[in-house]
């Protein structure tokens, strides 16, 4: 896309040069010179944008490859160890090995992140307990622990009591995430992929055989399937994906909580 934009503008400049050479009227030549300068200025201004678009598209392509291997894109993953030509099964093995070999660094990353949520004192404790379960191989416990904690945190942030609708699917929080500045949501390469997973999968209701098949095929846990006993999320991959998604949700929840407190005085 970026290359196509750049090439189109270059083609326009070349066409203007050809026209200028064919013109005999000084006024027309001057008008074309002015137009050419405007186009060139546009090219110069667009260059950083086209570079950004090209880099973003390249990152997204590799992110999609990671998702095909069953993992969520995250800074902890060894993106330097594979590329678009690496077979999906090999990507899975590389990621699995790297995360297992560096479990201390993984825990440190999420503990540090949890210390900055700014919601209440309970959330970091629960995240710490989930990380301990993950280390011990109690992967089911991670999924069944973090989904209820996300719901509890949403209740706390929005002051919601029993009987409030939409809490289980954290609908209000998900809607607010759409309008938060990106820096408050997350600041790493996988944030768009994680948001799409949150919006389209994490809280999808599983009420038909077709929906159940979708939930079973996705290594990222689904709340409805997990807490209603429809899918047994028992793998290391299920657990790590759950921790990544929970961290992705808790961070902006903290920002929302601070905003609400400031608005309330």
Secondary structure, 3 states (H helix, E strand, C coil): CHHHHHHHHHHHHHHHHHHHHHCCCHHHHHHHHHHHHHHHHHHHHHHHHHHHHHHHHHHHHHHHHHHHCCCCCCCCCCHHHCCCCCCHHHHHHHHHHHHHHCHHHHHHHHHHHHCCCCCCHHHHHHHHHHHHHHHHCCHHHHHHHHHHHHHHHHHHHHCCCCCCCCCCCCHHHHHHHCCCCHHHHCCCCCHHHHHHHHHHHHCCCCCCHHHHHHHHHCCCCCHHHHHCCCCCCCCHHHHHHHHHHHHHHHHHHHHHHHHHHHHHC
